[in-house]
Amino acid sequence: AMVKDGLFDKFPCEQIFGMHNRPKLDVGKFAIRSGPQMAGGGLFDIHITGKGAHGARPETGIDPVIIATQIISALQSVVSRNVAPLDSAVISVTQMHSGDAYNVIPQEAVLRGTIRAFRKETMALVKERIETISSGIARTLGGTAKADVRVVFPPLVNDRDAVKFIADVAAEIVGAENMNREGPYVMASEDFSYMLEKVPGAFINIGNGGGEGGCEVHNPSYDFNDDIITLGATLWSRVVEKKLAKDAR
């Protein structure tokens, strides 16, 4: 929303930097990598229509639940058989809704879930396969299916020069051995990617610790480690000092 509102027209930037806490990475450590670091993300809804019937007479209906289960199973083949082995993608069906009675075959079913990939081309491939597989299986079993696949986040791609700059600054604070410049790929998505599409920059991970409360984010047991606030603020201060000093020469 900020990019659409003209953020960088109102406040032109030469480089931008972002930071995210990383559970299970020790306190006092940072991680980053050049190029793609976090996956692009999308959401999908698959609306399936069959023909309702009495549960005791399935032959008189078209079961959308059966269609849904076949679609779920077939979607797993996209990553294993359509995406190149050296590429990466995820399809997760996270919701299935249908029916409200024990003895009634419902008329409709809905599947929902998420897709992830590091390349826009792979995101487009996964989107096309979800649409084709869903409609094809439904039609084969006598029903219909309409897939709505929406790419929500582009892949997060770090600029090489910006990565070197912030990694060098972090290494001065915590030591070179605690600055991982070949950090792991992350299949989760991040909307800072929209900003990096407009302005070169880098997104760095700060260790949140691996002890109690070290579970992954988006988890009800997650607990932000307040002890890392000073370290993160120090990095930002040093980034500003180094950048302004360099530009003032």
Summary of the structure (lengths in Angstrom):
residues: 249
radius of gyration: 23.2
end to end distance: 35.5
largest distance: 82.5
contacts: 775
relative contact order: 0.25
helix: 38%
strand: 30%
